[in-house]
Amino acid sequence: MTSLCMYFQVHQPFRLRRFWPDDRPGFFRYFDERSNREIFERVARKCYIPANRTLLESIDEHKGEFKFSLSITGTLLEQCELWGGEVLESVRQLAETGAVEILEETFYHSLSSLFEDKTEFIEEVKEHREMVSDLLGVKPQIFRNTELLYNNSIAKIVSDLGYKAILTEGADHMLEGRSPNVLYKAKDSGLPILFRNYKLSDDIGYRFSARWWEGYPLTAEKWASWASGVKEDCINIFMDYETFGEHQWRETGIFDFVEKLPAEVLKNGLEFSTPVELTEKYLPVAEIDVGDFSTISWADMERDTSAWLGNDMQRRCFEEIRLLEPFVKKTEDPEILRIWKHLLTSDHYYYMCTKWLGDGDVHSYFSVHSTPFEAAVNFMAVLMDFKAQVFKKLSRMP
C-alpha cells in the first residue's frame, strides 16, 4: 500500500524595521516589533488557529489513520510565546495526539548550513531541539533544513547528529528521471532521503485557487484520485502551513478541502504515514550524490540557492554577516549573539531577490519592503550599525 506523507512548514521571521539610528537598545533596535506582531496575529487568525482546529478534528475523526508532520521554526515559537499563547497551546494539543510528528530544523530558519564551517549550523539545530523539547515535550527524529536546502555535507552533519532521515526537494535536474516516490540514501553518510513530490504538492500549495489551471476547481476527491495513481512506496507532500487560510484564503474553499481530504485519501486505498514511519517501512533504493556546489532547495524554478544568493546584493550581505561570526561570538554578549543569529534568517535575503514573474510575486509576499533594492539597502544599514555595536563592545572588553 502506498504511503502518503504530508509535511507542513510553520514559520514567520522577525522582519527588520525601516532602520534609522536612534537611542533604542537591544533586539528591537533592528527588528520591527509592531509589524511582526501584526503579521503574526493576522496569520494566526486566518491560518494557525483554524487549521490546527480542523486537523485536530480530523485526527479525532479518523482515530489514528490520519497522520502528518510539522516543522516549526524557533522564530515562530518565539512569536507564539510573545503574542500567541492560543496558537502554542493548539500545537501542543496536536503533538500530544501521537498522530503528528514534529521535525527538527535550524532554530532561526537560517542559511547557516551554507557556511563552510558548520559549527553555527550545529549550534542552531541543538538550540531548536532544546526549545521543541521544552515547549512541546518531543524529541524530533527527522531533519528538515531551511527551505529544504540539501547537499552531501549537510546530510553528513545531520547523520552525525543522530537523525534518521532528511527531507528535500524532488528536483528534476538532480533526480534525472528517477522517481521522487521512493527513499534514497545520501552519498558519504547513507542517510535516508525523502524527496518532495513537487507536482502533487504544488497542486494544493500554489494552484488550488488558480482559475486558469486545467485542474480547477480542485476537490479532495479529485486530488486523492490523482494520488492513488502512484503505485510506488510513498508520496511526499511538503508545503507551507500558511497555505491554509493565508496563501489560499478561506473563501477559496481550502478548509473544506482539508477537512474532506483524509477520508478521500483512505477511500482511494492509500495510507497516511509520518516521515519516521517511512524509514521503518521502506529501504533506500539507490544513492544520491549532491555536491556542495550543486545544493538543492524547494525555492523557485531553479530549486537551488539562487533565491537567497542569486545576485550581488544578496551575496554581499550574506558574506558580511558570515565574516562577523568570530567577532560576535568573541563578545559573549547574549543580545548581540541573538541579533546576529536572527540576521541569518533566510527571509531577509529572500526579500532581496530580483527575479520577476511568478517567482518575484512569491518573494515579495510577507515582505515589508516595496522593492528588493530597498530590502538590501535597509539590511546593509542595519548591518553597518550592528557591526559598530559589536566592535564598540569588543573595544571595552579587557
C-alpha positions as MATLAB code, in Angstrom:
seq = 'MTSLCMYFQVHQPFRLRRFWPDDRPGFFRYFDERSNREIFERVARKCYIPANRTLLESIDEHKGEFKFSLSITGTLLEQCELWGGEVLESVRQLAETGAVEILEETFYHSLSSLFEDKTEFIEEVKEHREMVSDLLGVKPQIFRNTELLYNNSIAKIVSDLGYKAILTEGADHMLEGRSPNVLYKAKDSGLPILFRNYKLSDDIGYRFSARWWEGYPLTAEKWASWASGVKEDCINIFMDYETFGEHQWRETGIFDFVEKLPAEVLKNGLEFSTPVELTEKYLPVAEIDVGDFSTISWADMERDTSAWLGNDMQRRCFEEIRLLEPFVKKTEDPEILRIWKHLLTSDHYYYMCTKWLGDGDVHSYFSVHSTPFEAAVNFMAVLMDFKAQVFKKLSRMP';
ca = [
       0.000    0.000    0.000;
       1.373    3.427   -0.961;
       2.069    5.778    1.952;
       1.041    9.434    1.811;
       3.441   11.524    3.885;
       2.198   15.072    4.492;
       4.555   17.638    5.991;
       3.874   21.314    6.733;
       6.445   24.052    7.410;
       5.348   26.620   10.042;
       7.454   29.785   10.008;
       7.431   33.524   10.485;
      10.662   35.571   10.663;
      11.411   38.639   12.736;
      11.419   41.256    9.981;
      13.672   44.299   10.093;
      12.288   47.738   10.821;
      12.978   50.534    8.365;
      16.199   51.421   10.051;
      17.270   54.823   11.287;
      19.713   55.064   14.210;
      18.114   56.160   17.485;
      18.525   55.544   21.200;
      16.613   52.288   21.475;
      18.800   49.364   22.637;
      18.827   45.616   22.049;
      16.860   43.394   19.697;
      14.119   45.833   18.743;
      16.673   48.437   17.687;
      16.742   46.432   14.445;
      13.562   44.345   14.339;
      10.085   45.822   13.911;
       8.016   44.739   16.891;
       4.764   46.315   15.657;
       4.715   44.906   12.110;
       5.921   41.475   13.235;
       3.172   41.271   15.825;
       0.531   42.455   13.351;
       1.565   39.878   10.734;
       1.765   37.078   13.300;
      -1.669   37.855   14.724;
      -3.191   38.082   11.233;
      -1.743   34.735   10.163;
      -2.714   33.168   13.488;
      -6.303   34.312   12.988;
      -6.519   33.271    9.339;
      -4.352   30.133    9.373;
      -2.791   28.734   12.531;
      -5.817   28.666   14.812;
      -8.439   27.421   12.295;
      -6.023   24.983   10.587;
      -4.925   23.484   13.897;
      -8.556   23.102   14.925;
      -9.534   21.468   11.615;
      -6.653   18.999   11.720;
      -7.279   18.123   15.365;
     -10.871   17.285   14.463;
      -9.720   15.106   11.541;
      -7.275   13.228   13.772;
     -10.071   12.535   16.241;
     -12.498   11.531   13.490;
     -10.148    9.046   11.822;
      -8.835    7.521   15.061;
      -5.149    7.157   14.241;
      -5.405    6.638   10.481;
      -4.781   10.308    9.651;
      -1.197   11.419   10.374;
       1.097   14.224    9.288;
       4.220   16.107   10.364;
       5.071   19.702   11.278;
       8.332   21.612   11.357;
       8.057   24.753   13.475;
      10.900   27.276   13.480;
      12.295   28.712   16.666;
      11.419   32.207   15.427;
       7.745   31.191   15.122;
       7.809   29.573   18.573;
       9.330   32.786   19.978;
       6.467   34.763   18.452;
       3.962   32.320   19.940;
       5.474   32.944   23.357;
       5.289   36.713   22.841;
       1.908   37.079   21.176;
       0.212   33.724   20.553;
      -0.490   31.579   23.581;
      -3.573   30.104   21.894;
      -1.523   29.016   18.882;
       1.127   27.406   21.069;
      -1.473   25.525   23.113;
      -3.133   24.144   19.975;
       0.259   22.983   18.650;
       0.818   21.201   21.963;
      -2.539   19.500   21.524;
      -1.517   18.314   18.057;
       1.786   16.946   19.364;
       0.017   15.116   22.189;
      -2.253   13.189   19.804;
       0.579   10.890   18.722;
      -0.559   11.402   15.113;
       1.641   14.456   14.469;
       5.404   14.102   14.116;
       7.426   17.232   14.936;
      10.549   17.611   12.780;
      13.913   19.226   13.514;
      15.461   22.194   11.737;
      17.596   25.252   12.425;
      16.182   27.478   15.156;
      16.398   30.651   13.064;
      15.319   29.253    9.673;
      18.790   30.373    8.705;
      21.308   29.920    5.902;
      23.975   28.670    8.329;
      24.147   25.277    6.583;
      25.786   27.121    3.650;
      28.748   28.179    5.803;
      31.901   26.186    5.090;
      32.355   25.799    8.848;
      29.206   24.044   10.094;
      29.664   24.992   13.797;
      26.897   27.610   13.748;
      24.563   25.263   11.886;
      25.053   22.580   14.544;
      24.501   25.105   17.353;
      21.213   26.242   15.827;
      19.970   22.674   15.391;
      20.717   21.937   19.043;
      19.025   25.173   20.100;
      15.908   24.206   18.156;
      15.963   20.718   19.659;
      16.043   22.189   23.168;
      13.167   24.596   22.532;
      10.954   21.932   20.942;
      11.623   19.667   23.889;
      10.841   22.407   26.419;
       7.682   23.730   24.742;
       6.230   20.624   23.073;
       7.760   17.759   25.046;
       9.089   15.897   21.990;
      12.484   14.903   20.583;
      12.471   15.063   16.761;
      13.992   12.154   14.849;
      13.786   13.518   11.281;
      15.515   16.639    9.927;
      14.180   19.304    7.610;
      16.674   22.022    6.696;
      15.747   25.627    5.939;
      13.896   25.738    2.615;
      14.854   22.054    2.079;
      18.472   23.104    1.379;
      20.410   19.909    0.796;
      23.807   18.572   -0.239;
      26.087   15.709    0.816;
      27.882   17.658    3.543;
      24.595   18.824    5.115;
      23.367   15.221    5.112;
      26.628   14.062    6.746;
      26.255   16.551    9.614;
      22.597   15.618   10.080;
      23.517   11.935   10.147;
      26.307   12.571   12.674;
      23.779   14.395   14.889;
      21.751   11.195   15.052;
      18.729   11.952   12.863;
      17.105    9.080   10.974;
      16.412   10.851    7.668;
      16.373   14.217    5.904;
      13.734   15.854    3.688;
      14.475   17.711    0.469;
      13.063   18.716   -2.912;
      12.471   16.210   -5.688;
      14.271   18.450   -8.177;
      14.159   17.117  -11.729;
      17.715   18.174  -12.574;
      19.022   16.140   -9.641;
      16.789   13.064   -9.884;
      17.493   12.863  -13.633;
      14.359   10.916  -14.484;
      14.240    8.889  -11.283;
      11.089    8.883   -9.181;
      10.651   11.009   -6.015;
       8.241    8.382   -4.694;
      10.835    6.069   -3.113;
      13.552    6.539   -0.498;
      17.177    7.186   -1.447;
      20.351    7.450    0.627;
      22.934   10.216    0.800;
      26.448    9.802   -0.564;
      29.117    9.603    2.178;
      26.659    9.101    5.056;
      23.963    6.696    3.869;
      21.312    8.921    5.492;
      17.829    8.141    4.089;
      16.381   10.950    1.947;
      12.686   11.729    1.473;
      12.080   13.658   -1.757;
       9.149   16.017   -2.194;
       6.667   15.230   -4.956;
       6.501   18.826   -6.109;
       3.713   18.382   -8.651;
       1.128   16.954   -6.269;
       2.340   19.310   -3.515;
       2.055   22.422   -5.683;
      -1.383   21.392   -6.957;
      -2.539   22.288   -3.438;
       0.016   24.873   -2.326;
       0.133   27.048   -5.462;
      -2.563   26.061   -7.942;
      -5.527   25.391   -5.665;
      -7.323   28.667   -6.412;
      -5.851   29.320   -9.896;
      -8.804   29.674  -12.257;
      -6.501   29.410  -15.300;
      -5.385   25.925  -14.236;
      -6.861   22.951  -16.064;
      -7.327   21.171  -12.714;
      -9.502   23.958  -11.264;
     -11.590   23.578   -9.175;
      -9.543   21.155   -7.091;
     -11.607   18.935   -4.814;
     -10.408   16.441   -2.214;
     -11.940   13.647   -4.279;
     -10.087   14.725   -7.439;
      -6.717   15.150   -5.716;
      -6.975   11.811   -3.893;
      -7.742   10.059   -7.179;
      -4.599   11.578   -8.718;
      -2.509   10.464   -5.732;
      -3.921    6.938   -5.935;
      -2.368    6.639   -9.392;
       1.079    6.479   -7.788;
       1.933    2.794   -7.303;
       5.281    3.212   -5.553;
       6.348    3.328   -1.904;
       5.428    6.848   -0.854;
       4.146   10.257   -1.931;
       5.811   13.095   -0.023;
       3.572   16.159    0.077;
       5.518   19.061    1.571;
       4.184   22.641    1.736;
       3.967   25.796    3.831;
       1.361   25.589    6.577;
       0.326   29.143    5.673;
      -1.221   27.608    2.540;
      -4.306   27.060    4.693;
      -6.114   30.365    5.093;
      -3.272   32.777    4.273;
      -1.821   31.919    0.840;
      -5.123   30.268   -0.058;
      -7.886   32.268    1.644;
     -10.806   30.606    3.389;
     -13.062   31.865    0.573;
     -11.262   29.588   -1.908;
     -12.655   26.529   -0.113;
      -9.264   25.410    1.210;
     -10.566   24.453    4.665;
     -13.363   22.394    3.158;
     -10.687   20.648    1.057;
      -8.525   19.930    4.134;
     -11.497   18.657    6.106;
     -12.537   16.189    3.388;
      -9.081   15.068    2.254;
      -8.305   12.356    4.877;
     -11.485   10.390    4.118;
     -10.923   10.630    0.354;
      -7.290    9.507    0.649;
      -8.241    6.489    2.751;
     -11.148    5.677    0.422;
      -8.704    5.551   -2.512;
      -6.582    2.843   -0.913;
      -3.708    4.964    0.390;
      -2.453    5.141    3.970;
      -1.038    8.090    5.903;
       2.492    7.762    7.283;
       4.850   10.120    9.077;
       8.474   10.544    7.924;
       9.895    8.334   10.670;
       7.391    5.625    9.747;
       8.607    5.726    6.138;
      12.150    4.987    7.317;
      10.805    1.963    9.195;
       8.678    0.649    6.299;
      10.964    1.137    3.300;
      14.632    0.791    2.371;
      16.526    3.265    0.150;
      16.685    2.090   -3.459;
      19.804    3.984   -4.580;
      22.439    6.536   -3.584;
      22.113   10.228   -4.441;
      25.186   12.432   -4.917;
      24.651   16.193   -4.423;
      27.937   18.095   -4.093;
      28.269   21.381   -2.185;
      28.271   23.375   -5.432;
      25.027   21.703   -6.533;
      22.967   22.427   -3.384;
      19.244   21.996   -3.988;
      16.201   23.598   -2.320;
      12.457   23.831   -2.880;
      12.594   27.519   -3.897;
      11.684   28.924   -7.313;
      12.001   27.242  -10.682;
      15.745   26.623  -10.283;
      15.433   24.660   -6.997;
      18.895   25.830   -5.908;
      20.367   28.602   -3.692;
      19.661   31.453   -6.129;
      16.572   32.562   -4.187;
      18.921   33.868   -1.460;
      22.325   34.207   -3.123;
      21.451   34.837   -6.750;
      22.519   38.481   -7.057;
      25.411   40.644   -5.840;
      23.299   42.380   -3.164;
      22.369   39.088   -1.549;
      25.876   37.658   -1.742;
      27.449   40.816   -0.274;
      25.033   40.938    2.653;
      25.456   37.236    3.363;
      29.249   37.433    3.205;
      29.326   40.423    5.568;
      27.192   38.551    8.098;
      29.323   35.416    7.763;
      32.557   37.337    8.349;
      31.132   38.822   11.559;
      30.744   35.422   13.221;
      34.060   35.245   15.163;
      33.726   38.821   16.386;
      30.123   38.379   17.503;
      30.958   35.208   19.388;
      34.008   36.806   20.991;
      31.758   39.392   22.687;
      29.959   36.596   24.592;
      27.019   39.013   24.747;
      23.684   37.111   24.555;
      21.792   40.027   22.982;
      24.437   40.645   20.316;
      24.534   36.939   19.549;
      20.734   36.783   19.311;
      20.614   39.696   16.878;
      23.340   38.195   14.662;
      21.605   34.821   14.524;
      18.320   36.469   13.524;
      20.161   38.320   10.743;
      20.972   34.872    9.308;
      17.253   34.130    8.803;
      16.764   33.267    5.137;
      13.789   35.607    4.635;
      15.972   38.745    4.741;
      17.934   37.543    1.699;
      14.779   36.223    0.020;
      13.304   39.743    0.056;
      16.367   40.996   -1.894;
      15.771   38.599   -4.795;
      15.454   40.311   -8.190;
      13.652   37.522  -10.025;
      10.354   38.549  -11.528;
       7.135   36.996  -12.857;
       5.731   34.249  -10.604;
       8.891   33.823   -8.545;
       9.044   37.561   -7.893;
       5.491   37.551   -6.519;
       6.401   34.816   -4.051;
       9.485   36.709   -2.859;
       7.507   39.872   -2.110;
       4.896   38.045   -0.018;
       5.194   38.902    3.690;
       7.939   41.455    2.911;
       7.666   44.904    4.494;
       9.814   46.367    1.690;
       8.450   47.799   -1.546;
      11.352   46.526   -3.697;
      14.256   44.084   -3.360;
      16.641   47.046   -3.626;
      15.003   48.718   -0.635;
      15.314   45.444    1.274;
      19.051   45.276    0.519;
      19.734   48.913    1.410;
      17.830   48.568    4.677;
      19.616   45.324    5.568;
      23.006   46.910    4.940;
      22.050   49.939    7.080;
      21.150   47.574    9.914;
      24.336   45.609    9.364;
      26.613   48.656    9.470;
      25.052   49.895   12.694;
      25.153   46.426   14.232;
      28.789   45.978   13.241;
      29.606   49.247   15.017;
      27.835   47.940   18.139;
      29.847   44.710   18.006;
      33.215   46.445   17.749;
      32.268   49.002   20.400;
      31.556   46.077   22.730;
      34.872   44.424   21.852;
      36.807   47.654   22.422;
      35.534   47.807   26.004;
      36.490   44.258   26.839;
      39.703   43.654   28.819;
];
